[in-house]
Structure formats: C-alpha cells, structure tokens
C-alpha cells in the first residue's frame, strides 16, 4: 500500500479527480433536494478501482453498475438474520432459497471480476513496472515463486481485491454520508468550516497536507467520525498468548471483539459524548488536539491498513464539496434523522439535501 503512493501526489491527484467528478454530479441537481448516497458510493468505489485495477470506470459502465448494486446488497445482507442462519447452519441453508443465495452470487461476481483483471494484467506483463495493487502483488508472486512457504497466490490476490471493495468502499462512503447529514443539521458549524477553508486555502487545488493549516476543519472532521462511528463493534481479534487484563484471564487463542464505542463515547474522556461537538478536539486557543481516545481505525499492529487512504479520501472529497456547496435542508424539513440503521455498519437512514452552489459558474 505504501508503494502505491498513498499519501503521495499521484494517488492524491486520482482522488482529487474523483472529488471533482462528485462536485459536478451534485451541481447537476441545481440546488434541488436529492439523495447523495449513490453518487458518493460510485465515487468512493472508483477510488478503489484506481488503486486495485489502475483504472476508473464510467458511471454508465454496466459492469460497474452491477458491482455497485452488488456491494450495496451484499453489505445489507451482512449482519442480517439470514446471514446469522447461514453462519450457524450453512449445510442446510445451501439447499434453501433466500437472500443468502443472492449474497453468495454477489461474492462470486466480485471474485470473477478480480480474476478477469488479474488475467489481463498477466497478459500485458505490466506488473514489471507496477502501477496498481495487482501489479505489485503479481511481482511479489514472481519474486517468491521458489519459496515453499509463500502465501502469495492468485486465489489470495482475488480475496484481497474482494476485501478491498467490501471494506474500502462502504466505510468511507458511510462516513461521507454522515458528514453531509451532520453539517446540514448544523449550518453554523458548516459555515465556520467553509470560512476557514476559504481564508486559508488560496489555491484552487487541495492536498492532504493542507489539513494541518485547518484546525477547526480538522476538529469537525474528527468529531464526525467519533460521534457517528460507522461500525457496530470493532473487528474480531485473537489473543496470541495468555494474558491477564484487570483481573480477567484471557487464554491464548481467545477471540476478542473490542467495544470501540465504549471508548469513543466514554463520559470520562469526552465532555459531551452523545453530542456532535467539535470542541472535543480543540484547546482553549482553538488549536487542534489529537486524542488518544480517538479510535475509529483501531489501534496497535492490526490498525486498519487502509487508514491513510481513507483519511485522504475523506478530507479531499468533503473539502471539495464544502468549497462548492452549502448543504441545506429541503423546504419543510426541520432536521435530518440522526438515528443510525443498526447492522454490521451503522449508516444513516436515507435522506435528501439541497446542494446550493456557493459561487455561480
């Protein structure tokens, strides 16, 4: 992931291009109420396509449409009652109709797409001058082909690509949906963020390093992720040795599911844990304060490997949108619903906003 240039200009320029495309899609709504969800998912998924395949897809591409629809349906299935049944009695569920059949078909579609792209990369031998994740992986396979203990193979590569799309698109897209919702419900905070961006960033282009110059914006973006943590619980881990934690024995091999919310909403650590309050990340002078208790990406050796990519996407997408539009409630709507849908992820309920251009073309 580091070799792909995450945090470097090449990758940022690709994300910036997707952000501009999203701005154009929002602008086409001409300030009328619309649901931003699908446009956000398309743009974020295209970033994953660029990282993985070295190309983006046209929004009209039929394969891309099927991919996005499949991801949406698959993520709705994960954590559902049908999914629980499939995990408990797979031998029986394989013979019964239901949404699990559709979910398995979606997974097969993703694997099929991954393997097709792998074959294309092998045929043009581009991996000797690697440009994307598949290139780097194939090159590593070639380097380790004489190692009897290597774990690098095409099936594993296809699984990695599958996981990229499942883990890398929904998470960032959900965070952006929450960001637009919260800033629409808090126009005073939205306007303050816009003012800081306009006062500090003189160039029309934006880079991730600009975040250091924007303490209030940085605080708001962190508070969105804290107050609307997008997972129900943290990802499962396994204890590598016997250990004693505050009087409790955790044997080696124990599956541990961290309750990250207990930290993000701890009343001892946060002044108003249940409220959307950017001051949680600001000192008395208005400087940004990094908090040890801010754990949406996890912690330690198994911290989210896509954290840097997610941070860059989040900043560039949201900053470009806030520069271009003021997000407002549709006429007659007093407030957007801030109660999450409970599942493996916790997205907002579908909503509509008005993206009103801040400047005429």
TIVOTOR-235614 format. One record per residue (C-alpha): x, y, z. Coordinates in steps of 0.25 Angstrom, whole numbers, padded with zeros to 4 digits, always signed. Last residue first. Example, Ala and Ser with C-alpha at 12.3 -4.5 7.8 and 13.67 -1.06 7.14 Angstrom:
2
+0055-0004+0029 +0049-0018+0031 
This chain:
361
-0081+0117-0050 -0088+0124-0039 -0082+0122-0026 -0087+0116-0013 -0095+0105-0021 -0107+0100-0013 -0106+0085-0010 -0120+0083-0005 -0122+0070+0004 -0129+0057+0003 -0129+0046+0013 -0127+0030+0014 -0125+0026+0029 -0111+0028+0033 -0101+0017+0033 -0097+0008+0044 -0089-0004+0039 -0090-0018+0044 -0105-0014+0045 -0113-0003+0052 -0118+0008+0044 -0113+0021+0050 -0122+0031+0057 -0118+0045+0052 -0131+0047+0044 -0130+0061+0037 -0136+0073+0043 -0147+0083+0041 -0151+0078+0027 -0162+0088+0020 -0153+0092+0009 -0141+0083+0007 -0130+0085+0018 -0117+0092+0013 -0103+0088+0009 -0095+0100+0004 -0087+0096-0008 -0074+0097-0015 -0064+0099-0004 -0072+0089+0004 -0071+0078-0007 -0056+0080-0009 -0053+0079+0006 -0062+0067+0007 -0056+0059-0004 -0041+0063-0001 -0042+0060+0014 -0050+0047+0014 -0041+0042+0002 -0028+0045+0009 -0033+0039+0023 -0038+0027+0016 -0025+0024+0008 -0017+0026+0021 -0026+0017+0029 -0026+0006+0019 -0017-0004+0027 -0027-0002+0039 -0019-0004+0052 -0014-0018+0054 -0001-0015+0060 -0007-0005+0070 -0020+0002+0069 -0034+0003+0063 -0038+0012+0051 -0049+0019+0059 -0040+0020+0071 -0040+0035+0076 -0037+0032+0091 -0022+0036+0089 -0027+0050+0085 -0020+0059+0075 -0023+0074+0079 -0025+0084+0068 -0023+0099+0072 -0034+0108+0076 -0027+0115+0087 -0035+0108+0098 -0031+0094+0092 -0039+0087+0081 -0043+0073+0078 -0055+0071+0087 -0059+0085+0083 -0064+0079+0070 -0077+0075+0078 -0087+0066+0072 -0094+0061+0085 -0094+0048+0092 -0080+0049+0098 -0082+0063+0103 -0069+0066+0111 -0061+0053+0106 -0052+0045+0113 -0060+0041+0126 -0073+0041+0118 -0067+0030+0109 -0074+0031+0096 -0062+0028+0087 -0056+0018+0097 -0068+0009+0100 -0071+0010+0085 -0059+0003+0082 -0065-0010+0088 -0053-0019+0084 -0057-0033+0080 -0047-0043+0085 -0046-0058+0080 -0038-0066+0090 -0026-0073+0085 -0017-0071+0097 -0025-0070+0110 -0031-0057+0114 -0031-0057+0130 -0038-0045+0136 -0032-0037+0148 -0030-0024+0140 -0025-0031+0127 -0017-0044+0130 -0011-0050+0118 -0009-0064+0111 -0003-0062+0097 -0007-0059+0083 -0021-0054+0086 -0029-0054+0074 -0036-0041+0068 -0050-0038+0064 -0053-0025+0057 -0058-0014+0065 -0073-0013+0069 -0086-0007+0062 -0077+0000+0052 -0079+0014+0046 -0075+0023+0058 -0084+0035+0057 -0080+0043+0068 -0065+0040+0067 -0064+0041+0051 -0072+0054+0051 -0063+0059+0062 -0051+0056+0054 -0056+0064+0042 -0060+0076+0051 -0047+0076+0058 -0039+0076+0045 -0048+0087+0040 -0045+0095+0053 -0030+0093+0052 -0029+0096+0037 -0014+0098+0033 -0010+0084+0036 -0021+0079+0027 -0014+0086+0015 -0005+0074+0015 -0016+0065+0009 -0015+0074-0004 -0025+0084-0010 -0025+0091-0023 -0032+0104-0025 -0020+0111-0017 -0023+0121-0006 -0026+0111+0004 -0026+0119+0018 -0038+0128+0017 -0047+0120+0008 -0045+0107+0017 -0047+0115+0030 -0060+0121+0024 -0065+0108+0019 -0063+0101+0033 -0070+0113+0040 -0081+0111+0030 -0083+0097+0033 -0082+0099+0048 -0093+0109+0047 -0101+0100+0038 -0102+0089+0048 -0113+0079+0042 -0107+0080+0028 -0093+0078+0034 -0098+0066+0041 -0104+0060+0029 -0093+0063+0020 -0083+0057+0029 -0091+0044+0032 -0092+0042+0017 -0077+0044+0016 -0074+0034+0027 -0084+0024+0020 -0076+0025+0007 -0062+0023+0014 -0067+0010+0021 -0075+0005+0009 -0064+0006-0001 -0051+0000+0006 -0056-0011+0014 -0064-0019+0003 -0057-0014-0009 -0043-0016-0003 -0048-0030+0003 -0051-0035-0011 -0037-0030-0016 -0030-0037-0005 -0038-0050-0008 -0034-0049-0023 -0020-0048-0018 -0021-0060-0009 -0026-0068-0020 -0015-0063-0029 -0004-0067-0020 +0005-0061-0010 +0005-0069+0003 +0020-0074+0001 +0025-0085+0010 +0031-0093-0002 +0039-0081-0006 +0043-0082-0021 +0031-0074-0026 +0035-0063-0016 +0039-0052-0026 +0029-0056-0036 +0018-0055-0026 +0023-0041-0022 +0022-0036-0036 +0008-0041-0037 +0004-0034-0024 +0011-0021-0028 +0003-0021-0042 -0010-0025-0035 -0009-0013-0026 -0006-0003-0037 +0005+0003-0045 +0016-0007-0045 +0026-0007-0056 +0029-0022-0057 +0014-0023-0054 +0010-0018-0068 +0012-0032-0073 +0001-0030-0083 -0005-0043-0081 -0003-0044-0066 -0010-0031-0064 -0022-0036-0072 -0022-0049-0065 -0023-0042-0051 -0034-0033-0056 -0042-0045-0060 -0039-0052-0047 -0044-0039-0039 -0057-0038-0047 -0060-0053-0045 -0057-0051-0030 -0066-0040-0029 -0077-0047-0037 -0075-0059-0027 -0078-0050-0015 -0090-0045-0022 -0095-0059-0024 -0093-0062-0010 -0101-0050-0006 -0112-0054-0015 -0113-0068-0009 -0112-0062+0005 -0125-0054+0002 -0133-0067+0002 -0135-0081-0004 -0131-0093+0003 -0121-0104+0000 -0109-0096+0004 -0116-0092+0016 -0116-0106+0022 -0100-0109+0021 -0098-0094+0025 -0105-0096+0039 -0099-0085+0048 -0093-0076+0038 -0105-0077+0029 -0114-0074+0040 -0107-0062+0044 -0107-0057+0030 -0122-0059+0029 -0124-0051+0042 -0116-0039+0035 -0102-0036+0040 -0096-0036+0025 -0108-0036+0016 -0109-0021+0015 -0094-0021+0011 -0096-0031+0000 -0108-0023-0006 -0100-0010-0007 -0087-0017-0012 -0096-0024-0023 -0102-0011-0027 -0088-0004-0028 -0082-0016-0036 -0094-0017-0045 -0093-0002-0049 -0078-0004-0051 -0081-0016-0061 -0091-0007-0068 -0082+0005-0070 -0090+0017-0069 -0083+0023-0057 -0070+0021-0065 -0060+0013-0059 -0047+0016-0052 -0033+0010-0056 -0021+0004-0049 -0028-0009-0045 -0027-0008-0030 -0024+0006-0026 -0032+0012-0038 -0044+0002-0035 -0043+0006-0020 -0044+0021-0024 -0056+0017-0033 -0063+0011-0021 -0062+0025-0014 -0068+0032-0026 -0080+0022-0028 -0083+0021-0013 -0084+0036-0012 -0093+0037-0025 -0102+0026-0019 -0104+0033-0005 -0106+0048-0009 -0121+0047-0009 -0127+0059-0015 -0134+0072-0012 -0132+0083-0023 -0119+0092-0023 -0117+0090-0038 -0116+0075-0037 -0105+0075-0047 -0096+0082-0037 -0096+0069-0029 -0091+0061-0041 -0081+0072-0044 -0076+0072-0029 -0075+0057-0030 -0066+0058-0042 -0057+0068-0035 -0055+0058-0024 -0052+0047-0033 -0041+0056-0039 -0036+0059-0025 -0035+0044-0022 -0026+0042-0035 -0018+0054-0031 -0016+0049-0017 -0011+0036-0022 +0000+0042-0031 +0003+0053-0020 +0008+0044-0009 +0000+0040+0003 -0003+0026-0002 +0008+0024-0013 +0005+0010-0017 +0018+0006-0011 +0012+0009+0003 +0000+0000+0000 
